């Protein structure tokens, strides 16, 4: 690997692997639609990943790798820090020996999803600290859960500083990765460049959007990593196609 002025560039001789990044939200014992997935479907998906030999990672592990050691690779992510993830997803991850990254909006610890329904409970800092770091990695999902493309550079800086202050105060072991709320970030060329430079200055290594495509690894641009939005209504066959091919289907 070699460095450019702004981003990591790929050595042409470095082998390129495919990496699917899955994005989940709420988990339920009853509902399975939109951003909520049932425990039954989640277990079905995890069991298939293990059966097919997918190797799961944490972001911090990928930051240290120049190539992926396995043929089939997966990064499992959950957004928003819901209590349901701790209660329902974590036991399944442990059962199937899979790793996952929880992206948490830090203003809402111990509260509810006030940017959305205000009905879903968010984990407390004590909950986050209780999670086994061998299974669950913690990472950033902004402070106020606002769209970065609607904020000024100064507002983004302030939001991020609040994140860093909270993590430091509560001694939370967060990795240097951020998932953009709603997958939104500046898209106009000059503004996007400034945004990515700002993330790099703040010592972030990875930034996650949506996009629903598979990623080449090493990442061509570590601040535009695409995630597959796993919907609760997906059949297992559709989930399989998404993992294998991304947005083609």
Residue pairs with C-beta under 8 A, 6 or more apart in sequence:
1 8
1 9
1 10
1 11
1 14
1 66
1 218
2 8
2 9
2 11
3 9
6 193
6 196
6 197
6 200
7 196
7 200
7 221
7 222
7 223
8 218
8 219
8 222
10 16
10 218
10 220
14 66
14 67
14 218
15 67
16 216
16 217
16 218
17 67
17 68
17 71
17 73
17 216
17 217
18 73
18 214
18 215
18 216
18 217
19 62
19 68
19 73
19 74
19 75
19 214
19 215
19 216
19 217
20 73
20 74
20 75
20 214
20 215
20 228
20 242
20 243
20 244
20 246
21 74
21 75
21 77
21 208
21 215
21 225
21 226
21 227
21 228
22 74
22 75
22 76
22 77
22 227
22 228
22 230
22 243
23 77
23 78
23 79
23 179
23 208
23 210
23 227
23 228
23 229
23 230
24 37
24 42
24 76
24 77
24 78
24 79
24 85
24 89
24 230
25 35
25 36
25 37
25 78
25 79
25 80
25 82
26 35
26 36
26 37
26 80
26 82
26 84
26 85
26 120
27 36
27 37
27 38
27 39
27 42
27 82
27 84
27 85
27 87
27 88
27 89
28 36
28 37
28 38
28 39
28 84
28 88
28 232
29 38
29 39
29 88
30 38
31 38
31 232
32 38
32 40
32 41
32 232
32 233
33 231
33 232
33 233
34 231
34 232
34 233
35 231
35 232
36 232
37 230
37 231
37 232
38 232
39 88
39 92
41 232
41 234
41 236
42 88
42 89
42 92
43 92
43 95
44 236
45 230
45 236
45 239
46 92
46 93
46 95
46 96
46 98
47 96
48 236
48 239
48 240
49 56
49 74
49 96
49 98
49 243
50 96
50 97
50 98
52 72
53 70
53 71
53 72
54 70
54 72
54 73
54 74
54 243
55 68
55 69
55 70
55 72
55 73
55 74
56 74
56 75
56 76
56 98
56 99
56 100
57 73
57 74
57 75
57 99
58 99
58 101
58 137
58 175
59 75
59 101
59 137
59 139
59 175
59 176
59 177
59 205
59 206
60 137
60 175
60 176
60 177
62 75
62 206
62 217
63 175
63 176
63 205
63 206
65 217
65 218
66 218
67 217
67 218
68 217
73 217
74 243
75 101
76 93
76 98
76 99
76 100
76 101
77 100
77 101
77 102
77 103
77 179
77 208
77 227
78 85
78 89
78 100
78 101
78 102
78 103
79 103
79 141
79 179
80 103
80 104
80 105
80 113
80 120
80 122
80 141
80 145
81 102
81 103
81 104
81 105
81 108
81 109
81 122
81 123
81 128
81 141
82 113
82 120
82 121
82 122
82 123
83 120
83 121
83 122
83 123
83 127
84 120
84 121
85 102
85 123
86 123
86 127
86 131
89 100
90 131
90 132
90 135
90 136
92 98
93 99
93 100
93 135
93 136
94 132
94 135
98 135
99 134
99 135
99 136
99 137
100 135
100 136
100 137
101 136
101 137
101 138
101 139
101 175
101 177
102 128
102 131
102 136
102 137
102 138
102 139
103 139
103 140
103 141
103 177
103 178
103 179
103 208
104 122
104 123
104 128
104 138
104 139
104 140
104 141
105 115
105 122
105 141
105 142
105 143
105 144
105 145
105 181
106 140
106 141
106 142
106 143
106 162
106 163
106 166
106 167
107 143
107 144
107 145
107 162
108 114
108 115
108 122
108 145
109 122
109 123
109 124
109 125
109 128
109 166
109 170
110 122
110 123
110 124
110 125
111 121
111 122
112 118
112 119
112 120
112 121
112 122
113 119
113 120
113 122
115 144
115 145
115 146
115 181
125 170
125 172
128 138
128 172
129 170
129 171
129 172
131 138
133 173
137 175
138 172
138 173
138 174
138 175
139 174
139 175
139 176
139 177
139 178
139 179
140 160
140 163
140 174
140 177
140 178
140 179
140 204
141 178
141 179
141 181
142 148
142 159
142 160
142 163
142 178
142 180
142 181
143 159
143 160
143 162
143 163
143 166
144 159
144 162
145 181
146 159
146 181
147 180
147 181
147 182
147 184
148 156
148 180
148 181
148 184
148 185
148 186
148 195
149 184
149 185
149 186
149 187
150 184
151 159
153 194
153 195
153 198
156 195
156 198
157 198
157 202
160 202
164 202
166 172
167 174
175 205
176 203
176 204
176 205
176 206
177 204
177 205
177 206
177 207
177 208
178 199
178 204
178 206
178 207
178 208
179 207
179 208
179 227
180 207
180 208
180 209
183 208
183 209
183 210
183 211
183 227
185 192
185 195
185 207
185 209
186 192
186 194
186 195
195 223
196 207
196 221
196 223
199 207
199 223
200 223
204 223
205 222
206 219
206 222
206 223
206 225
207 222
207 223
207 224
207 225
208 225
208 226
208 227
209 224
209 225
209 226
209 227
210 226
210 227
210 229
211 224
211 226
211 227
211 247
212 226
212 227
212 228
212 229
212 242
212 246
212 247
213 226
213 228
213 246
213 247
214 226
214 245
214 246
215 225
215 226
219 225
226 246
228 242
228 243
228 246
230 239
230 242
234 242
238 249
241 248
241 249
242 249
